[in-house]
Amino acid sequence: MKDKYKITEEEINQAILHSPYSLADSPASVGIKAKQIKKYFYEFIRFLANKINVHLEELGKTLENYDELSCAVDLIPDLQEKDIELGKAIPNLIGAHNNSGVAHNDIREKISTDIGTHNTSGGAHSDIRELIKSAKESAENAYNLARGKSKIHPMHDYGEFIYYVKTKPEEYNVGDMFIFDNKNAPDFMLFEKNIQFVSGEDDVEISGEYLPNDFEFTPGSRVVINGMRFVIQESGYDISKLATDEELSALNEELTELIIALGERVTEVNDVLDFKENSFEKKENTQSEITLENHTEYSLGLITELSIALPEETEELDSIINFRAGATAPSFDAPSELVFSGDDTSGGRFYPITHRIYEINIKEVMGILSARVGATDFEVIE
């Protein structure tokens, strides 16, 4: 408890990262301007003050609650005594209640009577039954559409259409289209079943065997026949272009053969891919000495020292090394054959500094082992 309000070692380190200590030995040589350097001499003061204020605020809250807690402690003995009394009395009362044959007798009789009346009532939950019926019809329509049961029914004329709608309504589903041999005759789409004709909403109800002569059947008109509502569609189907069941069956067989052949080809490709090597193998390594391997990327993490060795064969060598430098610049050693360029390099050599993330791309180019260095500054974020 005594350490709760102290400034932690981690917070001190974070303050140091905002101080001149985190700068490179020669800030100007790495591109840091005088204005930026000046900021490091006072920025850490604000950061440290903010951390101290947080601890003071926590301490103040604890002191404010101290008086309330001390008063509550005085009540604990009385509360404990009452708790013991209740704990002994409640089980006895519950046991007596459970063993009583007349406990809640009125409620039991009422529940039994109401349930019996409900079960024998034909009108109980009539609203729910209607909703279930409507939901069942909607589900059946959606199921038929999902299974592709909505079909196109070619008809020779309107008389044939009306005859089948009246005699075999169960064969048709919502979404079915009825098209006719006459190209100028509009098509009918089954929109809804088990409905009543609604004057003002529907245009005409057909009760006879033929369409009325005085009604103009235009796209968008709503026609009710045998409790089924049809919406007239603009004609545009050519019956001669419709495929027969036999033709569809033959096409389905050809499609199945193609799918099987495609599956076999995919298996062959996967078998070939299983023998392919990755272009770059990634390795996480914590060793301070590594011998480079071709087509390999090393992730070393935070290091304090690193020594690189070359393989016996360096032709077409291609490797990547990633690591992080902490508060102390790591020592670095590499063969003279490697020519370094990029960040924190000079005269073909590499000199890592503190608080940076490095990526070294080593590649054999025209007989020269080129080591390109990329660096990114980082800061601790808590």
C-alpha positions in Angstrom: 0.0 0.0 0.0 2.9 2.4 0.8 4.1 2.1 -2.8 0.7 2.8 -4.4 1.2 6.6 -4.8 4.9 6.5 -5.7 6.2 7.5 -9.1 7.0 4.1 -10.7 10.2 3.2 -12.5 8.3 2.9 -15.7 7.0 6.5 -15.4 10.5 7.7 -14.7 11.8 5.9 -17.9 9.0 7.5 -19.9 10.0 11.0 -18.6 13.6 10.2 -19.6 12.4 9.4 -23.1 11.1 13.0 -23.3 14.5 14.5 -22.0 17.8 15.3 -23.7 19.1 11.9 -22.6 17.1 10.2 -25.4 18.8 12.3 -28.1 21.6 10.9 -30.2 25.2 11.9 -29.3 25.3 14.2 -32.3 21.6 15.3 -32.9 22.4 17.6 -35.8 24.2 14.8 -37.7 20.9 12.8 -37.9 18.8 15.7 -39.1 17.4 17.0 -35.7 17.1 20.8 -35.9 18.0 23.2 -33.1 14.4 24.1 -32.4 13.6 20.4 -31.9 16.7 19.9 -29.6 15.6 22.8 -27.5 12.2 21.2 -26.9 13.8 18.2 -25.2 15.2 20.4 -22.4 11.7 21.3 -21.0 9.2 18.8 -22.5 10.0 16.1 -19.9 9.1 18.6 -17.1 5.5 18.8 -18.2 5.3 15.0 -18.7 6.6 14.3 -15.2 4.3 17.0 -13.7 1.3 15.3 -15.3 2.3 11.9 -13.8 2.7 13.5 -10.3 -0.8 15.2 -10.6 -2.4 11.8 -11.4 -1.0 10.3 -8.2 -2.0 13.3 -6.1 -5.5 13.1 -7.4 -5.7 9.4 -6.4 -4.4 10.2 -2.9 -6.9 13.0 -2.5 -9.8 10.7 -3.3 -8.6 8.1 -0.8 -8.5 10.7 2.0 -12.0 12.0 1.2 -13.4 8.5 1.6 -11.6 7.8 4.8 -14.2 9.4 7.1 -17.1 7.5 5.5 -15.3 4.2 5.8 -14.5 4.7 9.5 -18.2 5.4 10.3 -19.3 2.2 8.4 -16.9 0.1 10.4 -18.8 1.0 13.6 -22.0 -0.6 12.2 -20.4 -4.0 11.2 -21.0 -5.8 14.6 -24.7 -4.9 14.6 -25.1 -6.0 11.0 -23.3 -9.3 11.6 -25.7 -10.1 14.6 -28.8 -9.3 12.5 -27.4 -11.4 9.6 -27.0 -14.4 12.0 -30.6 -14.0 13.2 -32.0 -13.9 9.7 -29.9 -16.8 8.6 -31.4 -19.0 11.3 -35.0 -17.9 10.8 -35.4 -18.0 7.0 -34.8 -21.7 6.4 -37.3 -22.6 9.1 -40.0 -20.4 7.6 -39.4 -21.7 4.1 -39.5 -25.3 5.3 -42.9 -24.7 7.0 -44.3 -23.0 3.9 -43.2 -25.9 1.6 -44.7 -28.6 3.9 -48.0 -26.8 4.1 -50.8 -28.3 2.0 -52.9 -25.2 2.0 -50.2 -22.6 1.1 -51.5 -20.5 -1.8 -54.5 -22.8 -2.2 -56.6 -20.0 -3.8 -53.8 -19.4 -6.4 -53.5 -23.1 -7.2 -57.2 -23.5 -7.8 -57.4 -20.3 -9.9 -54.4 -21.5 -12.1 -55.9 -24.9 -12.6 -59.3 -23.5 -13.5 -57.9 -20.9 -16.0 -55.7 -23.5 -17.7 -58.6 -25.9 -18.2 -60.8 -23.1 -19.6 -57.9 -22.0 -21.9 -57.2 -25.5 -23.2 -60.9 -26.1 -24.2 -61.4 -22.7 -25.8 -61.5 -22.7 -29.6 -60.9 -19.0 -29.7 -57.9 -18.7 -27.3 -55.1 -16.8 -28.9 -57.1 -16.2 -32.1 -54.9 -13.3 -33.0 -51.8 -15.4 -32.6 -53.3 -18.2 -34.7 -54.0 -15.8 -37.5 -50.4 -14.5 -37.3 -49.1 -18.1 -37.4 -51.2 -18.8 -40.4 -50.0 -15.7 -42.2 -46.4 -16.4 -41.3 -46.8 -20.0 -42.5 -48.0 -18.8 -45.9 -45.2 -16.3 -46.2 -42.7 -19.0 -45.2 -44.1 -21.3 -47.9 -43.9 -18.6 -50.5 -40.3 -17.8 -49.6 -39.4 -21.6 -49.5 -40.9 -22.0 -53.0 -38.9 -19.1 -54.3 -35.7 -20.3 -52.7 -36.1 -23.8 -54.2 -36.8 -22.4 -57.6 -40.5 -23.5 -57.6 -41.6 -20.2 -59.1 -42.0 -21.2 -62.8 -43.1 -20.0 -66.2 -46.2 -21.6 -67.5 -46.8 -21.3 -71.3 -50.5 -21.2 -72.3 -52.1 -21.2 -75.7 -54.8 -18.6 -74.7 -56.5 -16.9 -71.8 -59.3 -19.6 -71.7 -56.8 -22.3 -71.0 -55.2 -20.1 -68.3 -58.4 -19.4 -66.5 -59.4 -23.1 -66.6 -56.2 -24.3 -65.0 -56.2 -21.5 -62.4 -59.7 -22.6 -61.3 -59.2 -26.3 -61.4 -55.6 -26.8 -60.2 -54.7 -23.8 -58.0 -52.5 -25.9 -55.7 -50.0 -26.4 -58.6 -49.1 -22.7 -58.8 -46.9 -20.6 -56.4 -46.4 -17.0 -55.8 -44.0 -15.6 -58.4 -45.2 -18.0 -61.2 -45.5 -16.4 -64.6 -48.2 -17.2 -67.2 -47.2 -16.4 -70.8 -49.2 -16.8 -74.0 -48.6 -17.9 -77.6 -49.8 -14.5 -78.9 -46.9 -12.1 -78.6 -49.3 -9.2 -78.2 -51.0 -10.7 -75.2 -49.8 -9.4 -71.8 -48.4 -11.9 -69.3 -49.8 -12.6 -65.8 -47.7 -12.9 -62.7 -49.1 -14.6 -59.6 -48.7 -12.0 -56.8 -50.8 -13.4 -53.9 -53.0 -16.4 -53.0 -56.0 -16.9 -50.7 -57.2 -13.3 -50.9 -60.5 -11.5 -51.4 -61.3 -9.0 -54.3 -60.8 -5.5 -53.0 -62.8 -2.8 -54.9 -60.6 0.2 -55.7 -57.4 -1.7 -55.1 -58.0 -4.5 -57.6 -59.1 -3.7 -61.2 -61.3 -6.7 -62.0 -62.5 -10.0 -60.7 -63.0 -12.8 -63.2 -65.6 -15.3 -62.2 -66.5 -16.7 -65.7 -64.5 -18.8 -68.1 -63.2 -16.0 -70.3 -61.7 -12.5 -69.9 -64.3 -9.6 -70.1 -64.3 -8.0 -73.6 -64.7 -4.4 -72.2 -61.6 -4.5 -69.9 -58.3 -3.3 -71.2 -55.5 -5.5 -69.8 -52.5 -3.2 -69.5 -49.2 -3.7 -67.5 -49.8 -3.0 -63.9 -53.4 -4.0 -63.8 -54.5 -6.3 -60.9 -56.8 -9.2 -61.7 -58.4 -11.6 -59.1 -59.3 -15.2 -60.2 -60.3 -17.9 -57.8 -58.9 -16.1 -54.8 -55.5 -15.5 -56.5 -54.3 -12.0 -57.3 -52.4 -11.6 -60.6 -50.5 -8.5 -61.8 -50.3 -8.1 -65.5 -46.8 -7.8 -67.0 -45.6 -6.4 -70.3 -45.3 -9.2 -72.8 -41.8 -10.1 -74.0 -41.3 -13.9 -73.7 -40.8 -15.9 -76.7 -42.2 -19.4 -76.0 -40.0 -20.9 -78.8 -36.9 -20.0 -76.7 -38.0 -21.9 -73.6 -36.0 -25.1 -72.8 -37.7 -28.4 -72.3 -37.1 -30.6 -69.2 -35.1 -33.0 -71.3 -32.8 -30.2 -72.5 -32.3 -28.9 -69.0 -31.5 -32.4 -67.8 -28.8 -32.9 -70.5 -27.3 -29.5 -69.6 -27.3 -30.4 -66.0 -25.4 -33.6 -66.7 -22.8 -31.6 -68.8 -22.5 -29.1 -65.9 -21.9 -31.9 -63.4 -19.2 -33.4 -65.6 -17.5 -30.0 -65.8 -17.7 -29.5 -62.1 -16.1 -32.9 -61.5 -13.3 -32.1 -64.0 -12.7 -28.7 -62.4 -12.5 -30.3 -58.9 -9.9 -32.8 -60.2 -7.9 -30.0 -61.7 -8.0 -28.0 -58.4 -6.7 -31.1 -56.6 -3.8 -31.3 -59.1 -2.9 -27.6 -58.6 -3.0 -28.0 -54.8 -0.7 -31.0 -55.1 1.8 -28.9 -57.1 1.6 -26.0 -54.6 2.4 -28.3 -51.7 5.9 -28.8 -53.2 6.5 -25.1 -53.7 8.7 -23.3 -51.2 7.8 -19.9 -49.8 9.7 -17.0 -51.4 10.9 -15.9 -48.0 11.1 -18.0 -44.8 10.5 -15.9 -41.7 12.5 -16.7 -38.5 12.2 -15.2 -35.1 15.7 -15.3 -33.5 17.1 -14.1 -30.2 20.7 -15.0 -30.8 23.4 -12.3 -31.0 25.2 -14.2 -33.8 23.6 -15.3 -37.0 24.8 -16.8 -40.3 22.7 -15.5 -43.2 20.6 -17.9 -45.2 19.2 -17.2 -48.7 15.6 -16.0 -48.9 15.2 -15.7 -45.2 13.9 -12.8 -43.0 15.1 -12.6 -39.4 13.1 -10.8 -36.7 15.5 -10.3 -33.8 13.5 -7.9 -31.5 15.3 -5.7 -29.0 19.0 -6.4 -29.1 22.2 -5.0 -27.4 24.7 -6.6 -29.8 24.7 -8.3 -33.2 27.3 -10.2 -35.3 26.5 -11.2 -38.9 28.3 -14.0 -40.8 28.0 -14.8 -44.5 27.2 -18.3 -45.9 29.8 -20.1 -48.0 27.8 -19.4 -51.2 26.7 -15.8 -51.6 25.7 -15.8 -55.2 22.1 -14.5 -55.5 22.0 -14.0 -51.7 18.8 -12.2 -50.6 18.1 -11.8 -46.8 16.4 -9.3 -44.5 17.3 -8.5 -40.9 14.9 -6.6 -38.5 15.7 -5.5 -35.0 15.2 -2.7 -32.5 17.7 -0.6 -30.6 16.9 0.4 -27.1 18.3 3.1 -24.7 21.8 1.9 -25.4 23.1 1.7 -29.0 23.9 -1.9 -29.8 27.3 -3.1 -30.9 27.4 -4.3 -34.5 29.8 -6.4 -36.5 29.6 -7.6 -40.1 32.0 -8.9 -42.8 33.9 -6.3 -44.8 32.3 -7.8 -48.0 29.0 -6.2 -47.0 28.6 -2.6 -48.3 26.1 -0.6 -46.2 24.1 2.4 -47.4 21.1 4.3 -46.1 20.2 5.4 -42.6 23.0 5.6 -40.0 25.7 4.5 -42.4 29.0 6.1 -43.3 31.8 5.0 -45.6 30.0 1.7 -46.4 29.7 0.8 -42.7 26.6 0.7 -40.4 26.5 2.5 -37.0 23.2 1.9 -35.2 22.0 4.5 -32.6 19.5 4.4 -29.8 15.8 4.2 -29.9 15.4 3.1 -33.5 13.8 0.3 -35.5 16.0 -1.1 -38.3 15.5 -3.1 -41.4 18.6 -4.3 -43.3 18.0 -5.7 -46.9 21.1 -7.7 -47.9 21.2 -8.6 -51.6 23.9 -9.7 -54.1 23.8 -7.2 -57.0 26.3 -7.6 -59.9 28.8 -9.4 -57.6 28.5 -6.8 -54.8 26.8 -7.6 -51.5 24.6 -4.6 -50.9 23.1 -3.9 -47.5 20.5 -1.2 -47.6 19.5 0.1 -44.1 16.1 1.7 -43.3 15.4 3.2 -39.9 12.4 4.5 -38.1 12.4 6.4 -34.8 10.0 5.1 -32.1 8.7 6.2 -28.7 7.2 4.2 -25.8 3.4 4.5 -25.7 1.6 3.4 -22.5 
